[in-house]
Amino acid sequence: MEDFTPEKLYHPEDEYEALDGMTEQLRSIPHAAPSQEPAEPSQPEQRPAQPYEPPYMPQQASPEYAPPEPPVYSRPPVPPEQAAAPQPTAYPQQQVYPQPVQQPYPGQVQQAYQQPPQQPYPGQPQQVYPQPPQQPYLNQPQPTYPQPPVQHQTPLSPNPYVNNYQQQPRQTQPKPPTPTGTKVFIIVLCALLAAMVIGFVAYIVSKNNQSNAFNSNNNSFSIDNKGGSDISGSNPFGSDNRIPSGSYTEVSEEISLKADNGETQKRDDDNKDSVGTPDKNAKDIVLNSLPKDQNDEKYTTQSAYDAVSDSVVTVVCYKDKITDKTTDIVAQGTGTIITADGYIITNAHVIGNSRMYAINIVLNNSDKYPAKVIGYDTWSDLAVLKIDAKDLKPVTFGDSSLIKIGDDVIAIGSPGGEKFQNSLTKGIVSAVDRELTVNKYVRYIQSDAAISPGSSGGPLCNIYGQVIGITTAKTVAQNYENMSFSIPSATVANIVGDLMRNGYVQGRTRIGITGMEVSAEEAYYNNVPAGVIIQDIDKEGSLADSGIRSGDIITELDGKAITSFQDIYDVLADHKPDDKVTIKVQRPSNSK
C-alpha cells in the first residue's frame, strides 16, 4: 500500500523548477565520457510539506527559448581485457537526469510503479529522457519468488548434459508367428474344455430338477435308506452294486402279501449291545387338551422352554462301540423323553433305520447313558430307545388336531450335535396336513421354526409347553427358507405304542426284498428301466415262492408305476396281509 503522508507527496512543479536552474549548468559540463560506474543514488531532499498549488501552465511557448544542444561525448580507449565486455549503449541527443530513489519503509516490500509518459507543453518539442536502471539499495531485501519444481527426466542420450532431446518410442522386436499346428491344438483344446463345462452344467441342472426337494436334516431321511419296514435299500450313487446292462424283458406275476411281524428289523449287521426288548405292558401316549387358563400372560416362550428343556436329550451314534473320540461318531440327533423310566423317541433315520450303531444318550445335565433300540418304523420315521434311568422328566403331549395356522411354536434340539445341545428356535404354524413326496403315509405340520442337522427327533411345542409334533424334515432346495416339518403328535401316539410293546407297527404288510432305487437319471445314462432293482429276496417274504429273481427291476405293483421305495409303501399301506397283488418287473437278458 502506498504511503500518502505529507512527507511523501509528489509535486510536479518541483520538477520544472529544477530543470530551469540546471540549464546553464549543463552547458558548462566538459565533453567527457560518462562514468562506467553508476552514480550513487542521492538521498531525496526532505522538503517541508507545502500546500498544493496547480502546476504552471504557460499560455504559449517563449520565442527566445531553445532546447539545449546535446553534449558530445568522446569514448575513452577501452583496455584490451575489457574489449570483449559489452559496453553500455550511448543515447544520442538525450540528457540523463538523476531521479530520486524512494526509500521503502522498514518491512515494506518495494514495488515498482510505471511512470506515466510526460505530456509536453503545447508547442514545445518533446524531449526523451532515458531512465537509468534502478539499482537496489544496499542491504535491501529482495522479494523471493517460488521457483517451479525441476522435473528430472532421464535423457535418452548417454550424455547427461544434453537437455534438449526428443524422446523416441521404445523399439520392440516383433514376436515370431505362432505355428499353425499350435494354433489348431489350442483351438481343439478350448473346444473340448468348453464341451466338458457345458456337459457338466447340464448334468447338474438335470440332477437338481429331478432330485427331491425335501430331505431330512441329516441327509438320510429319504425312504431309500437301508432298513425300513420290510424293504431295505442303499444309495445307488457310489455303491458297489452294478445295474445290469443290455436288453430287458417284462415279467408279470401275482403274489400274496405277507404280514410284517418285525422280521425285517432283524439284520445281519445288528449290534447286539443295541438290540432292546419290547415291553408288553407299555402304555400309549396320552394327548392333552389346551389349558383352561390359556389366555393367561404367564405362558411365554421362556415358560414353554423351561417346561420342556430338561426332557430333551442328544442322541450320539457310534459305529461299533461308545468311545470318547469324536472321530468315532457316525450320526447325531435329538431325542425326547416320554416316560420317567427312560423311554425316548427320536427319528428312525437318526439311528440309521437299524440296530447296528452303539448309541449314547446325553441328558440336559450332561449325564450319559447307553441306549438300546426297542423298535423303529421307517414309514413314519419314528424310533423308540430305552435307557436304564429313573425319575426322568417326561414331556407333556398336546393334541395336534387343535393347532391353528399362526399359532406360536418353539423347537428344541441339538443342531450340530452335543456342542449346541438344547438350542431354542421360535416360529409359527405355517400349515397343517402337509403331504411330502418322501413319505405319503404322514401328514405333517409345517412351521417356520429353524431346523438344522442334528435337530431331528426334537420336540415341536406350543406356547403352553405341550409337545405337538416331532421334528423330522426341512426343505433343502434352493430358493426355500425356513420350511420345516414335524410329525403330528396324533400320529406319534399311534406309532410309538406299537413300537414300545412289539418293536414294530402291527397291521403292516411286506413283500420281503432288499434292493435299491434306479432313478430316471440313472436309467437314462445306463439305458435301463427306472424302478427298484431287487438285490436279495427274503425266504419268508411274499416273493419267496414266486418266479421273481435277484436283478429284476420292479416297475409296477398292483397297477401303479414304481419309481421309488415310497411308491411300494403307498401300495402296501392300502392292503392287508394275504391280499393278492400283481407285480411287474423288467428282467435283463443276461440274467441266470
Disulfide bonds with the S-S distance in Angstrom:
none
